[in-house]
C-alpha cells in the first residue's frame, strides 16, 4: 500500500520504494554527472514545479529547480559543442533562450553558436531581434559584452573553432529566487521595509554587517518582498537556500545547499593552502579533500561545535573575499531550519557587525518549534539584528491591489470593503479571492463567504493540522460562534476546565489563528 492513513494524518508508506522525478533530476545534474545522465535529466524536466501553487515554500523550490534546469541546459550545450555536435548544442541553447528571453548570457551563446556554424546572418539577426525587444519592453539596450560580440561577428573574428570548442567549467549557479521580468502580480506598499533592507545593505557594504529577520504569516509576502528588493541589486553576490520541514533534523541542511549551489565555494579552492578550519568541513564538503590533496585532513569524527565554528569561519571568509560586497546569506522558511543552523546564526550575530555580510532570514514565528525559540531570543538580544514584521495590507492598499488585479471593479467601493473584511488584508488571500471571482464571472456583492478558493483552504488546513485533536475541536467551536468570541462564552460551550481552555487560546494566539481584541 502506497499511502498509510491514521486518524487525521496521512503519509507515504516507508516500506514502499518510491522513485521521484525531482530526486532523479537533481541526481543526474550533479557536477560529476555523465553526458548521458544530463541528457536524461533534461528530458525529465517537462515544466516548472506545481505552476498553479503560490505558497512561499513552493515558489522558492520552483525557482531553485528552474535555475538548476537552465544551468544544465547551458552546461549540456557546452558538452555537445566540445564533442563537435554544434547543431545539437544549438537546440539546447534555443530552449534556454525560449525559457529566459531576456537572459543575455543565453543570447550570447546562441549568437556564438550561429557564428561557429557559419550562419553569421542568423547571429546578427538574433542580436537585432533581442535589442529591439529590450527597447520595446524594458527601455534599455544590450550589455557592452553583447554589443562587443556583435562587432566581432560582423568583422568575421567572432570565434576560432579551436577556441570555441574549449569547454569552460560551468560554475555553480545561484538559486536566488529572482523576480520575473514581467511580474503578473502587483507589488503594493512595503516601502519602509525596502528602505530598511537598503540601509542594512549599505551598512554591510561599508563593513558593518547585519542580520535582518523578516517575519509574517503565510501569504503575507515575505518572499515577494525579497524578490522586489533583490531586483534593486541584480549583480549582488549571495548564498541562498530554502529550508524544508523534512530536512529539519538534518544538521546545517540549508547552509549545505546554499554553499553547494554557489560559485563562491570555488574561492576557497583557489587558495594555495587551505585555512586550518577548512579541514573540519570535509564531512559535509568531501570535495575539499580532492581540491587540497596535500592537506592534513583528520580521520576522526568532527563534533557539532567544531563543524559549526568552521562554517561560521567559512561564511565570514567568503564575505571578505567577495568581489562585489556585501555578501548576502539568504535563508527562506527559516522556521523549518534545524537546531544547528539556528545555533550557527546565533554565533554569526556575535561576529557579523565587523564584516561585509548581510544575513536575511524569512520565517513564520507561529511555526517555529518551541525548542528553537530560546535561540531566537538569544539572536533578538544582538545589536546586529533588524526585525521586519510584515503587517497585513490596509483597506486602502487592499483596494489598490484589487484594482490592479481587476480594473473592471475599480470604482466598486462596497466590493473593496467586503473584500477587506473577508481577507483581512492578507495579500495572498486577496489575490486568490479576486482570481476565483474572475473565474466565476466577476465580483459578487456580497462576496460568497462559502466559496473559499482551494489555494486558501490549503494554507488554512496546513496551519490547523499542527493543532492537537482537542485544540482543533475547540477552535471549531470558537469559529462557529462567529468572527469574534468571548472567553466566558467559549468556556460555557466547551464545558471544560479554564486551565485547558487558556492553554488552547494561548496556542491559537501563538500560531496566529486568533487575534486578541482590545477588550481582551
C-alpha positions as CSV (number, residue, x, y, z in Angstrom):
1,X,0.0,0.0,0.0
2,X,1.5,3.3,-1.1
3,X,-0.4,5.6,1.4
4,X,-0.9,5.0,5.1
5,X,-3.8,6.8,6.9
6,X,-4.3,7.0,10.7
7,X,-6.8,9.4,12.2
8,X,-6.3,12.9,10.6
9,X,-2.7,12.1,9.4
10,X,-1.6,10.6,6.1
11,X,1.9,9.6,4.9
12,X,3.7,7.6,2.3
13,X,4.5,4.0,3.3
14,X,8.2,4.0,4.2
15,X,8.4,0.3,3.2
16,X,7.5,1.0,-0.4
17,X,10.2,2.1,-2.8
18,X,9.3,5.3,-4.5
19,X,11.1,7.0,-7.4
20,X,10.6,10.8,-7.6
21,X,11.4,12.5,-10.9
22,X,12.6,15.6,-8.9
23,X,15.2,13.5,-7.0
24,X,16.3,11.8,-10.2
25,X,16.6,15.2,-11.9
26,X,18.8,16.6,-9.2
27,X,21.0,13.5,-9.0
28,X,21.6,13.4,-12.8
29,X,22.5,17.2,-12.9
30,X,25.2,16.9,-10.2
31,X,28.7,18.2,-11.2
32,X,30.2,14.8,-11.9
33,X,27.2,13.5,-13.9
34,X,27.8,11.9,-17.3
35,X,26.5,13.4,-20.5
36,X,24.0,10.5,-20.7
37,X,22.7,11.3,-17.3
38,X,22.4,15.0,-18.1
39,X,20.5,14.3,-21.3
40,X,18.1,12.1,-19.4
41,X,17.7,14.7,-16.6
42,X,16.7,17.3,-19.2
43,X,14.1,15.0,-20.6
44,X,12.6,14.7,-17.1
45,X,12.0,18.5,-16.8
46,X,8.7,18.9,-18.7
47,X,7.7,22.1,-16.9
48,X,8.1,24.2,-13.8
49,X,7.2,22.6,-10.4
50,X,3.5,23.0,-9.5
51,X,2.9,26.1,-11.5
52,X,-0.6,26.7,-10.0
53,X,0.7,26.7,-6.4
54,X,1.7,30.1,-4.9
55,X,2.7,29.1,-1.4
56,X,6.0,30.6,-0.2
57,X,7.6,27.2,0.1
58,X,6.7,26.2,-3.5
59,X,7.8,29.5,-5.1
60,X,11.3,29.2,-3.8
61,X,11.6,25.5,-4.6
62,X,10.1,26.0,-8.1
63,X,12.7,28.7,-8.8
64,X,15.5,26.6,-7.5
65,X,14.7,23.7,-9.8
66,X,14.2,26.1,-12.7
67,X,17.7,27.6,-12.2
68,X,19.2,24.1,-12.0
69,X,17.5,23.3,-15.3
70,X,18.7,26.5,-17.0
71,X,22.2,25.9,-15.8
72,X,22.1,22.3,-17.0
73,X,20.9,23.4,-20.5
74,X,24.0,25.7,-20.7
75,X,26.3,23.0,-19.4
76,X,24.9,20.3,-21.8
77,X,25.3,22.7,-24.7
78,X,29.0,23.1,-23.9
79,X,29.5,19.4,-23.7
80,X,27.8,18.9,-27.1
81,X,29.9,21.7,-28.5
82,X,33.1,20.2,-27.2
83,X,32.3,16.9,-28.9
84,X,31.6,18.6,-32.2
85,X,27.8,18.3,-32.0
86,X,27.2,22.0,-32.6
87,X,23.8,21.7,-34.1
88,X,22.5,19.7,-31.1
89,X,24.1,22.3,-28.8
90,X,22.1,24.9,-30.7
91,X,18.9,23.1,-29.8
92,X,19.8,23.1,-26.1
93,X,20.6,26.8,-26.1
94,X,17.4,27.6,-28.1
95,X,15.4,26.0,-25.3
96,X,17.3,28.2,-22.8
97,X,16.6,31.3,-24.8
98,X,12.9,30.5,-25.2
99,X,12.7,30.0,-21.4
100,X,14.6,33.1,-20.5
101,X,14.3,35.5,-23.5
102,X,16.0,38.4,-21.6
103,X,19.0,36.4,-20.3
104,X,21.9,38.0,-22.2
105,X,24.2,35.1,-21.4
106,X,21.8,32.8,-23.3
107,X,21.5,35.2,-26.2
108,X,25.3,35.5,-26.5
109,X,25.7,31.7,-26.5
110,X,23.1,31.5,-29.3
111,X,24.9,34.2,-31.3
112,X,28.3,32.4,-30.8
113,X,27.0,29.0,-31.9
114,X,25.4,30.5,-35.0
115,X,28.7,32.2,-35.9
116,X,30.5,28.9,-35.3
117,X,28.3,27.1,-37.8
118,X,28.9,29.8,-40.4
119,X,25.4,31.2,-40.1
120,X,26.6,34.8,-39.4
121,X,23.4,36.3,-40.7
122,X,21.3,34.4,-38.1
123,X,23.7,35.5,-35.4
124,X,23.3,39.2,-36.4
125,X,19.6,38.8,-36.7
126,X,19.4,37.2,-33.2
127,X,21.2,40.3,-31.8
128,X,18.9,42.9,-33.5
129,X,15.7,41.0,-32.5
130,X,16.9,40.9,-28.9
131,X,17.9,44.5,-28.9
132,X,14.6,45.5,-30.3
133,X,12.7,43.6,-27.6
134,X,14.9,45.2,-24.9
135,X,14.0,48.7,-26.1
136,X,10.3,47.9,-26.5
137,X,9.8,46.1,-23.3
138,X,12.4,47.4,-20.9
139,X,13.5,50.7,-22.5
140,X,17.2,49.7,-22.4
141,X,19.9,48.3,-24.6
142,X,22.1,45.2,-24.6
143,X,25.1,45.0,-22.3
144,X,28.6,46.0,-23.6
145,X,29.6,42.3,-23.8
146,X,26.8,41.6,-26.1
147,X,27.5,44.6,-28.3
148,X,31.1,43.6,-28.5
149,X,30.3,40.1,-29.6
150,X,28.1,41.5,-32.4
151,X,31.0,43.7,-33.6
152,X,33.3,40.6,-33.6
153,X,30.8,38.6,-35.6
154,X,30.3,41.4,-38.1
155,X,34.1,41.7,-38.6
156,X,34.4,37.9,-39.1
157,X,36.5,37.5,-35.9
158,X,33.9,36.1,-33.6
159,X,35.3,32.6,-32.9
160,X,38.1,30.5,-33.9
161,X,36.8,26.9,-33.9
162,X,39.6,25.6,-31.7
163,X,38.9,28.2,-29.1
164,X,35.1,27.8,-29.3
165,X,35.4,24.1,-28.6
166,X,37.1,24.5,-25.3
167,X,34.8,23.5,-22.5
168,X,34.8,26.1,-19.7
169,X,33.9,24.6,-16.4
170,X,30.4,25.6,-15.7
171,X,30.2,27.5,-12.4
172,X,27.6,26.6,-9.9
173,X,24.5,28.7,-10.4
174,X,23.0,30.8,-7.7
175,X,19.5,29.7,-6.7
176,X,18.3,33.1,-5.5
177,X,14.6,33.3,-6.4
178,X,14.6,36.2,-9.0
179,X,11.5,38.1,-9.9
180,X,10.1,37.6,-13.4
181,X,10.9,40.4,-15.8
182,X,7.1,41.0,-16.2
183,X,5.5,40.2,-12.9
184,X,1.9,39.2,-13.2
185,X,1.2,40.3,-9.6
186,X,1.4,44.0,-8.5
187,X,3.6,44.9,-5.5
188,X,1.8,47.1,-3.1
189,X,3.2,49.1,-0.1
190,X,6.3,47.8,1.8
191,X,8.3,51.0,1.1
192,X,9.6,51.3,4.7
193,X,10.6,47.6,4.6
194,X,12.5,48.1,1.4
195,X,14.2,51.1,2.9
196,X,15.3,49.1,6.0
197,X,16.8,46.4,3.8
198,X,18.6,49.0,1.7
199,X,20.0,50.6,4.8
200,X,21.3,47.3,6.1
201,X,22.8,46.6,2.6
202,X,24.7,49.8,2.6
203,X,25.9,49.3,6.1
204,X,27.2,45.8,5.3
205,X,28.9,47.1,2.2
206,X,30.8,49.5,4.4
207,X,31.9,46.8,6.8
208,X,29.1,46.9,9.4
209,X,27.2,43.6,8.8
210,X,23.6,42.9,9.8
211,X,21.1,40.2,10.4
212,X,17.6,41.0,9.1
213,X,14.7,38.7,10.1
214,X,11.6,39.1,8.0
215,X,8.6,37.6,9.8
216,X,4.9,37.3,9.0
217,X,2.1,34.8,8.5
218,X,1.7,32.6,5.4
219,X,0.8,34.6,2.3
220,X,1.9,38.0,3.8
221,X,4.5,38.4,1.1
222,X,7.9,37.7,2.6
223,X,9.4,36.0,-0.5
224,X,7.9,38.7,-2.7
225,X,9.4,41.5,-0.6
226,X,12.8,39.7,-1.0
227,X,12.4,39.4,-4.8
228,X,11.5,43.0,-5.2
229,X,14.4,44.1,-3.1
230,X,16.9,41.9,-4.9
231,X,15.7,43.4,-8.2
232,X,17.4,46.6,-7.0
233,X,20.7,44.8,-6.8
234,X,20.8,42.5,-9.8
235,X,24.6,41.9,-9.6
236,X,24.7,41.0,-5.9
237,X,26.9,38.2,-4.5
238,X,24.9,35.8,-2.5
239,X,24.3,32.4,-0.9
240,X,20.7,31.3,-0.7
241,X,18.7,28.4,0.4
242,X,15.2,27.4,1.4
243,X,14.5,25.3,4.5
244,X,12.2,22.3,4.3
245,X,10.2,20.5,7.0
246,X,11.6,17.1,6.0
247,X,15.1,18.4,6.5
248,X,14.5,19.9,9.9
249,X,16.5,17.1,11.5
250,X,19.5,17.3,9.1
251,X,22.3,19.4,10.6
252,X,23.1,22.5,8.6
253,X,20.9,21.4,5.7
254,X,20.1,24.9,4.3
255,X,23.7,26.0,4.6
256,X,25.0,23.0,2.8
257,X,22.5,23.5,0.0
258,X,23.4,27.2,-0.3
259,X,27.2,26.5,-0.5
260,X,26.9,23.6,-2.8
261,X,24.9,25.6,-5.3
262,X,27.1,28.7,-5.2
263,X,30.2,29.5,-7.2
264,X,31.6,31.3,-4.1
265,X,32.8,28.0,-2.6
266,X,35.3,27.9,-5.5
267,X,37.0,30.9,-3.9
268,X,38.3,28.5,-1.2
269,X,39.6,26.1,-3.8
270,X,41.6,28.9,-5.4
271,X,43.8,29.3,-2.3
272,X,47.2,27.6,-2.3
273,X,46.9,26.4,1.3
274,X,43.6,25.8,3.0
275,X,42.8,27.6,6.3
276,X,43.1,25.4,9.3
277,X,39.4,25.3,9.8
278,X,38.7,24.1,6.3
279,X,39.8,20.6,7.1
280,X,36.9,20.4,9.6
281,X,34.4,20.9,6.7
282,X,35.1,17.6,4.9
283,X,32.2,15.7,6.5
284,X,29.8,18.0,4.6
285,X,32.1,19.1,1.7
286,X,34.2,16.0,0.8
287,X,35.3,17.6,-2.4
288,X,37.7,19.7,-0.3
289,X,39.9,16.6,0.1
290,X,40.3,16.4,-3.7
291,X,40.9,20.2,-4.0
292,X,43.7,20.1,-1.3
293,X,45.3,16.7,-1.7
294,X,48.3,17.7,0.3
295,X,46.3,18.9,3.3
296,X,46.2,17.0,6.6
297,X,42.6,16.0,6.9
298,X,41.7,14.4,10.2
299,X,40.1,11.0,10.1
300,X,38.4,11.5,13.5
301,X,34.7,12.3,13.7
302,X,34.1,16.0,13.9
303,X,31.9,17.3,16.7
304,X,29.0,19.6,16.0
305,X,30.5,22.6,17.7
306,X,33.7,22.4,15.7
307,X,31.7,22.0,12.5
308,X,29.5,25.0,13.3
309,X,32.5,27.2,14.0
310,X,34.2,26.1,10.8
311,X,31.0,27.0,8.8
312,X,31.0,30.4,10.6
313,X,34.6,31.0,9.6
314,X,33.9,29.9,6.0
315,X,30.9,32.3,5.6
316,X,33.0,35.2,7.1
317,X,35.9,34.3,4.9
318,X,33.7,34.3,1.8
319,X,32.3,37.8,2.8
320,X,35.9,39.0,3.0
321,X,36.8,37.7,-0.5
322,X,33.6,38.8,-2.1
323,X,34.3,40.9,-5.2
324,X,31.0,42.7,-5.1
325,X,30.4,43.3,-1.3
326,X,28.4,42.8,0.7
327,X,27.9,39.0,0.6
328,X,24.2,38.1,1.1
329,X,23.2,35.0,3.0
330,X,19.5,34.4,2.5
331,X,17.5,31.7,4.2
332,X,13.8,31.3,3.4
333,X,11.3,29.4,5.5
334,X,13.8,29.6,8.4
335,X,11.2,28.2,10.8
336,X,11.9,24.7,9.3
337,X,15.7,25.1,9.8
338,X,17.4,22.5,12.1
339,X,18.7,23.5,15.5
340,X,22.4,23.6,14.5
341,X,21.6,26.1,11.8
342,X,19.9,28.3,14.4
343,X,22.9,27.9,16.6
344,X,25.1,29.0,13.7
345,X,23.0,32.1,13.2
346,X,23.4,32.9,16.9
347,X,27.2,32.6,16.5
348,X,27.2,34.7,13.4
349,X,25.3,37.6,15.0
350,X,28.1,38.0,17.5
351,X,30.7,38.5,14.7
352,X,28.7,40.0,11.8
353,X,29.0,43.6,12.9
354,X,32.6,43.8,11.7
355,X,32.1,42.0,8.4
356,X,30.7,42.8,4.9
357,X,27.9,40.2,5.4
358,X,24.2,40.7,5.3
359,X,22.1,37.8,6.5
360,X,18.4,37.8,5.6
361,X,16.1,35.2,7.2
362,X,12.4,34.8,6.3
363,X,10.2,32.8,8.7
364,X,6.8,32.4,10.4
365,X,7.1,32.9,14.2
366,X,4.0,30.8,14.8
367,X,5.6,27.8,13.1
368,X,8.9,28.0,14.9
369,X,9.3,24.9,17.1
370,X,9.4,25.5,20.9
371,X,12.9,24.1,21.2
372,X,14.3,26.8,18.9
373,X,12.6,29.8,20.4
374,X,15.4,30.3,23.1
375,X,17.9,30.6,20.2
376,X,15.6,33.2,18.6
377,X,15.5,35.1,21.9
378,X,19.3,35.0,22.0
379,X,19.5,36.4,18.5
380,X,17.0,39.1,19.3
381,X,19.3,40.5,22.0
382,X,22.0,41.2,19.5
383,X,22.8,44.7,18.3
384,X,23.3,43.4,14.8
385,X,19.6,42.4,14.4
386,X,16.9,44.3,12.5
387,X,13.4,42.7,12.5
388,X,10.8,43.4,9.8
389,X,7.4,42.0,10.9
390,X,5.2,42.4,7.8
391,X,1.7,43.7,8.6
392,X,-1.4,42.9,6.6
393,X,-2.4,45.4,4.0
394,X,-4.6,48.3,5.0
395,X,-8.1,48.7,3.5
396,X,-6.7,51.3,1.0
397,X,-3.8,49.0,0.0
398,X,-6.3,46.1,-0.4
399,X,-8.3,48.2,-2.7
400,X,-5.2,49.3,-4.7
401,X,-4.2,45.7,-5.1
402,X,-7.7,44.6,-6.2
403,X,-7.9,47.4,-8.7
404,X,-4.7,46.3,-10.4
405,X,-5.8,42.7,-10.4
406,X,-9.3,43.5,-11.8
407,X,-9.6,47.1,-13.3
408,X,-13.2,46.5,-14.1
409,X,-14.1,46.8,-10.4
410,X,-12.0,50.0,-10.0
411,X,-14.9,52.1,-8.6
412,X,-16.8,49.5,-6.6
413,X,-16.1,50.7,-3.0
414,X,-18.6,48.2,-1.5
415,X,-16.8,45.3,-3.2
416,X,-13.4,46.6,-1.8
417,X,-14.8,46.9,1.7
418,X,-16.3,43.4,1.6
419,X,-13.0,42.0,0.1
420,X,-11.0,43.5,3.0
421,X,-13.5,42.1,5.6
422,X,-13.1,38.6,4.1
423,X,-9.3,38.6,3.6
424,X,-8.3,40.9,6.4
425,X,-5.6,42.3,4.2
426,X,-3.6,39.1,3.6
427,X,-2.1,39.7,0.1
428,X,-2.2,36.0,-0.9
429,X,-5.9,35.7,0.2
430,X,-6.7,38.9,-1.7
431,X,-5.1,37.7,-4.9
432,X,-6.7,34.2,-4.8
433,X,-10.1,35.6,-3.9
434,X,-10.1,38.1,-6.8
435,X,-8.9,35.4,-9.2
436,X,-11.6,33.0,-8.0
437,X,-14.3,35.6,-8.5
438,X,-12.9,36.4,-12.0
439,X,-13.1,32.7,-12.9
440,X,-16.8,32.6,-11.8
441,X,-17.8,35.7,-13.8
442,X,-16.6,38.7,-11.8
443,X,-17.2,40.3,-8.4
444,X,-20.2,39.4,-6.5
445,X,-21.7,41.7,-3.9
446,X,-21.8,40.5,-1.3
447,X,-18.8,38.1,-1.7
448,X,-19.8,34.4,-1.3
449,X,-18.4,33.5,2.0
450,X,-18.6,29.8,1.4
451,X,-16.6,30.0,-1.9
452,X,-13.1,29.9,-0.4
453,X,-10.5,29.1,-3.2
454,X,-8.7,25.8,-2.8
455,X,-5.3,27.5,-2.5
456,X,-6.5,29.4,0.6
457,X,-8.0,26.3,2.0
458,X,-4.7,24.6,1.7
459,X,-2.9,27.4,3.6
460,X,-5.5,27.3,6.4
461,X,-5.5,23.5,6.6
462,X,-1.7,23.4,6.9
463,X,-2.0,25.7,9.9
464,X,-4.8,23.8,11.5
465,X,-3.1,20.4,11.0
466,X,-0.5,21.4,13.6
467,X,-3.0,21.6,16.4
468,X,-3.8,18.7,18.6
469,X,-7.2,17.0,18.3
470,X,-8.7,18.6,21.3
471,X,-7.4,22.1,20.4
472,X,-8.7,21.7,16.8
473,X,-12.2,20.8,18.0
474,X,-12.2,23.7,20.5
475,X,-11.2,26.1,17.7
476,X,-14.0,24.7,15.5
477,X,-16.5,25.6,18.3
478,X,-15.0,29.1,18.6
479,X,-15.3,29.6,14.8
480,X,-18.9,28.5,15.0
481,X,-19.6,31.4,17.4
482,X,-18.7,33.9,14.7
483,X,-15.8,36.3,13.8
484,X,-15.3,37.1,17.5
485,X,-16.0,35.3,20.7
486,X,-15.5,35.8,24.5
487,X,-13.8,33.6,26.9
488,X,-16.8,33.0,29.1
489,X,-19.0,32.1,26.2
490,X,-16.4,29.6,24.8
491,X,-16.0,28.1,28.3
492,X,-19.7,27.7,28.6
493,X,-20.0,25.9,25.2
494,X,-17.0,23.7,25.8
495,X,-17.8,22.9,29.4
496,X,-14.2,22.3,30.1
497,X,-11.7,23.5,32.7
498,X,-10.5,27.1,32.5
499,X,-6.8,26.0,32.6
500,X,-7.3,23.8,29.5
501,X,-9.2,26.5,27.5
502,X,-6.5,29.0,28.4
503,X,-3.8,26.6,27.0
504,X,-5.9,26.3,23.8
505,X,-6.2,30.0,23.4
506,X,-2.5,30.7,24.0
507,X,-1.7,28.1,21.3
508,X,-4.1,29.8,18.9
509,X,-2.6,33.2,19.6
510,X,0.9,31.9,19.2
511,X,0.1,30.3,15.8
512,X,-1.8,33.4,14.6
513,X,-5.1,31.6,14.3
514,X,-6.9,34.2,16.5
515,X,-6.2,37.8,17.5
516,X,-6.8,39.2,20.9
517,X,-9.4,42.0,20.9
518,X,-8.9,45.4,22.5
519,X,-11.2,44.4,25.3
520,X,-9.3,41.1,25.9
